[in-house]
Amino acid sequence: MVSSIIPAAEPVLRLDLEKGGPGHVLGPLALSLIPGETVALTGPSGVGKTSLLRIVAGLDGRFAGRRMATERIAMVFQEPVLLPWRTALQNLTIVARIDEAEARRWLEDVGLAGLGDRFPGMLSLGQQRRLSLARAFASTPDLLLMDEPFVSLDPALADEMMGLFERLIAARPCATLLVTHVRAEAERLAGRILRLEGRPARLAGEDQKAGAYFPLSASGVTTSRS
């Protein structure tokens, strides 16, 4: 069994899975994330990436094993899961529990200034994705889960959205687990890349970006693992 555990800082997530998912689509695997690192989870469509993400998020309890995770988790889904009967501003104030002034700052920060009174159905897909990112980061998570957040976007818009994520994560670091089937996205955004393969699926390998840095403690001490 390939283990992705890195003995460094106290992890924000530790998952020791014996089996899980509907019909046990997932087999034994170990997964751990430490504060501030971005890990990409790749693999073919239908292998169980989303099932694993739902277990990590605490949304699916159909598994055997142990899950220990921070309570402050935010999630960005494949499709923007927004409140359709609430405005863009209210999607931030209600879900992230922030006031209107802060919500307007977030809208400006993600390129949605002046659109706070629009409902999600009045926004383009790219704008909805921006709002979803703003809502996730405004919740100040310790762990951010992203399930193919750039799917269905044309290359130029996907590149723009990845740039926005890079800017947000640099300003407000948190551990991030990114599910993607696009290798280029994983290589651009993640310090570690995990591959999920097989049936039931297991972690079949791990790649580490040369020169990637991982924090060791709350003191801010870092180390290069290249």
C-alpha positions as CSV (number, residue, x, y, z in Angstrom):
1,M,0.0,0.0,0.0
2,V,1.4,3.4,-1.0
3,S,1.2,5.9,1.8
4,S,1.2,9.6,1.3
5,I,1.9,10.4,5.0
6,I,4.7,13.0,5.5
7,P,6.1,13.1,9.1
8,A,6.3,16.9,9.5
9,A,3.9,19.3,11.1
10,E,0.7,18.1,12.9
11,P,-1.5,17.2,10.0
12,V,-4.9,18.9,9.3
13,L,-6.0,15.6,7.8
14,R,-5.1,12.0,8.4
15,L,-7.1,9.2,6.7
16,D,-6.4,5.5,7.1
17,L,-8.8,3.8,4.9
18,E,-9.5,0.1,4.8
19,K,-12.3,0.3,2.3
20,G,-14.9,2.9,1.4
21,G,-17.4,4.4,-1.0
22,P,-20.5,2.9,-2.6
23,G,-19.8,-0.8,-3.3
24,H,-16.3,-0.3,-1.8
25,V,-14.9,1.5,-4.8
26,L,-11.9,2.5,-2.6
27,G,-9.4,0.0,-1.2
28,P,-6.8,0.4,1.6
29,L,-4.9,3.7,1.5
30,A,-3.4,6.3,3.8
31,L,-3.6,10.0,3.2
32,S,-2.2,12.9,5.2
33,L,-2.0,16.7,4.6
34,I,-0.1,19.2,6.6
35,P,-0.8,22.9,7.0
36,G,-0.1,25.0,3.9
37,E,0.6,22.3,1.3
38,T,-1.4,21.7,-1.9
39,V,-1.8,18.0,-2.9
40,A,-3.3,17.0,-6.2
41,L,-5.2,13.7,-6.5
42,T,-5.3,12.4,-10.1
43,G,-6.6,9.3,-11.8
44,P,-9.0,8.1,-14.6
45,S,-12.6,9.1,-14.6
46,G,-14.7,6.9,-12.3
47,V,-11.8,5.6,-10.3
48,G,-13.1,7.1,-7.0
49,K,-11.5,10.5,-6.7
50,T,-14.8,12.2,-5.8
51,S,-15.7,9.4,-3.5
52,L,-12.4,9.8,-1.6
53,L,-12.9,13.6,-1.4
54,R,-16.4,13.2,0.0
55,I,-15.0,10.9,2.7
56,V,-12.3,13.4,3.5
57,A,-15.0,16.1,3.7
58,G,-17.1,14.1,6.1
59,L,-20.0,14.0,3.7
60,D,-19.9,10.2,3.2
61,G,-19.6,7.9,6.2
62,R,-19.6,4.6,4.2
63,F,-16.1,3.6,4.9
64,A,-14.1,1.4,7.2
65,G,-11.0,3.0,8.8
66,R,-10.1,6.1,10.6
67,R,-10.6,9.8,9.7
68,M,-9.1,12.6,11.7
69,A,-9.5,16.1,10.3
70,T,-9.7,19.7,11.2
71,E,-13.2,21.1,11.8
72,R,-12.6,24.1,9.5
73,I,-13.1,22.6,6.0
74,A,-14.3,24.3,2.9
75,M,-15.2,22.6,-0.4
76,V,-15.4,23.8,-4.0
77,F,-17.4,21.3,-6.1
78,Q,-17.3,20.5,-9.8
79,E,-20.4,22.6,-10.4
80,P,-20.7,25.8,-8.5
81,V,-23.0,24.8,-5.6
82,L,-24.5,28.3,-4.9
83,L,-27.7,29.3,-3.3
84,P,-29.8,30.2,-6.4
85,W,-32.4,32.3,-4.6
86,R,-29.7,34.4,-2.9
87,T,-27.6,37.1,-4.4
88,A,-23.8,36.8,-4.9
89,L,-23.4,39.0,-1.8
90,Q,-25.7,36.9,0.3
91,N,-24.0,33.7,-0.9
92,L,-20.9,35.1,0.9
93,T,-22.5,36.6,4.0
94,I,-24.8,33.6,4.8
95,V,-22.4,30.7,4.1
96,A,-19.1,32.3,5.1
97,R,-20.8,34.2,8.0
98,I,-19.1,37.6,7.2
99,D,-20.6,41.0,7.0
100,E,-21.6,42.9,3.8
101,A,-18.5,45.1,3.8
102,E,-16.2,42.1,4.0
103,A,-18.2,40.3,1.4
104,R,-17.9,43.2,-1.0
105,R,-14.2,43.2,-0.5
106,W,-14.1,39.5,-1.4
107,L,-16.2,40.1,-4.6
108,E,-13.7,42.8,-5.6
109,D,-10.8,40.6,-4.9
110,V,-12.0,37.9,-7.3
111,G,-13.1,40.3,-10.0
112,L,-16.8,40.5,-9.2
113,A,-17.0,44.1,-8.0
114,G,-20.4,45.6,-8.7
115,L,-22.1,42.2,-9.2
116,G,-23.1,41.6,-5.5
117,D,-26.8,42.1,-6.3
118,R,-26.9,39.5,-9.1
119,F,-28.3,36.1,-8.5
120,P,-26.1,33.0,-9.5
121,G,-28.3,32.4,-12.6
122,M,-27.4,35.9,-13.9
123,L,-23.6,35.1,-13.7
124,S,-21.5,33.3,-16.3
125,L,-20.0,29.9,-15.4
126,G,-16.6,31.6,-14.9
127,Q,-18.2,34.2,-12.6
128,Q,-19.9,31.5,-10.6
129,R,-16.6,29.7,-10.2
130,R,-15.0,32.9,-8.9
131,L,-17.9,33.3,-6.4
132,S,-17.4,29.7,-5.3
133,L,-13.7,30.3,-4.7
134,A,-14.4,33.6,-2.8
135,R,-16.9,31.8,-0.6
136,A,-14.5,29.0,0.2
137,F,-11.6,31.3,1.1
138,A,-13.8,33.7,3.0
139,S,-14.7,30.8,5.3
140,T,-11.0,30.8,6.4
141,P,-10.6,27.0,6.2
142,D,-7.7,25.1,7.5
143,L,-8.4,22.5,4.8
144,L,-9.7,23.4,1.3
145,L,-11.1,20.6,-0.9
146,M,-11.5,21.2,-4.6
147,D,-13.2,18.7,-6.9
148,E,-12.2,19.5,-10.5
149,P,-12.9,23.2,-10.0
150,F,-11.7,24.2,-13.5
151,V,-13.6,21.5,-15.5
152,S,-15.7,22.7,-18.5
153,L,-13.8,25.9,-18.9
154,D,-12.0,26.9,-22.0
155,P,-8.2,26.9,-21.8
156,A,-7.8,30.6,-21.4
157,L,-10.5,30.8,-18.6
158,A,-9.1,27.8,-16.9
159,D,-5.6,29.4,-16.9
160,E,-7.2,32.6,-15.5
161,M,-9.0,30.7,-12.7
162,M,-5.8,28.8,-11.8
163,G,-4.0,32.2,-11.5
164,L,-6.8,33.4,-9.2
165,F,-6.4,30.3,-7.0
166,E,-2.6,30.8,-6.9
167,R,-3.1,34.4,-5.8
168,L,-5.7,33.5,-3.1
169,I,-3.7,30.6,-1.7
170,A,-0.5,32.7,-1.5
171,A,-2.4,35.4,0.5
172,R,-4.3,33.0,2.7
173,P,-2.4,29.7,3.0
174,C,-4.3,26.6,3.9
175,A,-3.9,22.9,3.2
176,T,-5.5,22.0,-0.1
177,L,-6.6,18.7,-1.7
178,L,-7.2,19.2,-5.4
179,V,-8.9,16.5,-7.4
180,T,-8.2,16.7,-11.1
181,H,-7.8,14.5,-14.2
182,V,-5.7,17.1,-15.9
183,R,-2.0,16.5,-15.3
184,A,-1.0,20.0,-16.2
185,E,-3.2,21.4,-13.5
186,A,-1.7,19.1,-10.9
187,E,1.8,20.0,-11.9
188,R,1.1,23.7,-11.9
189,L,-0.7,23.9,-8.6
190,A,0.4,21.1,-6.3
191,G,3.6,20.3,-4.4
192,R,2.7,16.6,-4.3
193,I,0.7,14.6,-6.9
194,L,-1.0,11.3,-5.9
195,R,-2.3,8.8,-8.4
196,L,-5.4,6.8,-7.7
197,E,-5.7,3.6,-9.7
198,G,-7.3,0.2,-9.7
199,R,-10.6,-1.4,-8.6
200,P,-10.9,-1.1,-5.7
201,A,-8.8,2.0,-6.0
202,R,-5.5,2.5,-4.2
203,L,-2.8,5.2,-4.2
204,A,-0.5,3.7,-6.8
205,G,2.2,6.4,-6.7
206,E,3.3,9.8,-5.6
207,D,5.3,12.5,-7.4
208,Q,6.8,15.5,-5.7
209,K,7.5,18.8,-7.4
210,A,11.2,19.6,-7.2
211,G,11.9,22.4,-4.8
212,A,8.4,22.2,-3.2
213,Y,8.3,23.6,0.3
214,F,6.3,22.3,3.2
215,P,5.8,24.0,6.6
216,L,7.1,22.1,9.6
217,S,5.4,24.0,12.4
218,A,3.3,26.9,13.4
219,S,6.5,28.9,13.8
220,G,6.8,29.2,10.1
221,V,9.9,27.1,9.7
222,T,10.0,25.5,6.3
223,T,12.0,22.8,4.6
224,S,12.7,22.0,0.9
225,R,11.9,18.4,0.1
226,S,13.4,18.4,-3.4
